[in-house]
Each structure stands twice: as C-alpha cells, then as structure tokens.
Amino acid sequence: QVQLVESGGGLVQAGGSLRLSCAASGGTFSSYGMAWFRQAPGKEREFVAAITWNDGSASYADSVKGRFTISRDNAKKMEYLQMNSLKPEDTAVYYCAVRPGVYNSVATSPGEYGYWGQGTQVTVSS
C-alpha cells in the first residue's frame, strides 16, 4: 500500500507562487509514474501535470503550461509542483497521484492512477 502526503498549499495573491510537495511511502514498486490533479468546488477532478520515473519527461495541462513545473526526486520518493504566476482560477484542492509499476509514460486520466493523497488546498485571491 502506497501512502501519499501533500503539503505546501495555502492562500496567495494573484501573481504569486507556491510550491507543493508530495511524499510517498510504503509499497513494493520499484518505479511509478506521478502526477498532480486538482478539483475546484462543483467541478470534476482535472489533470494538471505528470512526470515519468525514468527520465523525468513531463506533460502539462494547457491551462498551466509555462507557469507550473513538475519535478521529482526518486531517491527521496518526493514529487513537487512549482506554481508561478498563480491566477484565481487555479484555486482548488490539489492531489498527488501515483501509477505503480509504470516508469516511462505519463497519463492524464484520473482512472490511470491507483493511489491518491488527501489533497492540499490552494486559494488564489484576486
């Protein structure tokens, strides 16, 4: 069983920055894909960014491309999301997700991910 714990959320003014972290523990998988999703009130959970295990290749939603950067530290089992130039429409609960056993591809559908964190709130004021 993989446990994921997010941190780093908070309240920030538009144009500001935040850095989210996700710590993974447990499980017996030697590799796994990681991603960030978000869910705003009354909306479906949506893909934000994903990164591969083997070479760190990343994929981003169009709405965050050029503003957000996903990264990971495999040795520490950590994933990060650097969020710059934040907008009020970025307000949501952000979730870390893992695809066990996948090391060289990314996925944008929530159904592809088997483990989720509890989420961290990001609020951007105008």
N, C-alpha and C positions, 0 to 999 in steps of 0.2 A: 504494500500500500504506500503510495506516494503522498506526502503532505506538502502543501504549498502555503506559504505565508507571505502576503504582500505588505508593504509598508511604504511610507513616503507621500501619501495623499495629504490633502489639506485645502485650505482656502487661499486663492491667489487672485490678484487683479489681472485683467486682460492685458496681454503682452508679457506677462511674467513667465516664470519657468518652474517646473517641478521635476524631480527625479524619483520614479517609482522603482522599488526593488522587490524581488521575489526570491525567497529562499526555499529550496527543495530539499526534502529529506525522506528517508525511507525508500522502499522499493528495491528491486534487484536488477533493474535495467541498466545496461552499460551505456546506453545512449537514448536520447529522446529529443524530439522537437519541442520548442517552446514558443509561446505566443502570448499576446495581450489582446483582450477583448474589453468592451465597455458596454454598459447598459444605462441609458437615461430613463427617468421615470416615464412610464407609459409607452416605452419603445422596446423593440426586440434587442437582444444582445448582438452587437456588431463587432466585426473584426477590426483590429487596429494595426497590429504588426506581428510578424512571425520571423523566426530565425532558425537556421539549421544547426545541427550538432557539429557536423564535420568541418565546415569551412566558414560558418558564420554568415552565409548568404541570407539576406533579409528581404522581406516583402512588406509593403505598407498599403493601407487604405489610401485612396486618393485624397481623402479629407485631411490626412495628417502628413502626407508626403512633403518633405522639405522642412517640416517643423519638429517631428518626432524622430528619435533614433533608438532602435532596439539593439541591445548587446547582451552578451552572456559571458560568464566565467565558469567553464566546465569543471575545473578543479574545485571550485568553491560551491558548485551547484547553485549558482546565482544567475538571475536574469534581471535586466534593467530596462527601463524606458525613460529616456531623457525627453522631456516635453518642453519645447520652447515656443515663444510667440503664442501663448495659450489664448483661446477665444472662449466666450461664454458658451458656445455650442459644444465645447469639449467637456462640459460639466456632465459627470456620470460616475457610476461605480466602475472601477477598473479591476479586471480579473486577470490573473495569471493562469495559464493553462499548459498542459503537458501532453505530448503524444509519445507514450512509451515505445521503445524499440525502433523509432524512426530517426535516422541520422542525416539523411541527405535530401530532404524535401520539406516544403512548407505547405500548410493547409490553411484555408480561410474560413472553413465551415466549423462552427462550434461542435458539431457532431463528430468531428475527427479527433477530438481531444478527450482523453479518458479521465483526467484529473484536473481539478479546479481549486483555486484558493477561495478564501472567504470574501475577497474584494476589499478595495480601499476607495474611499470617496474622494473625488476631485471636484472642487467647486471653483469656477472662474467667474468673478464678478465683473460687471461692465463699468 
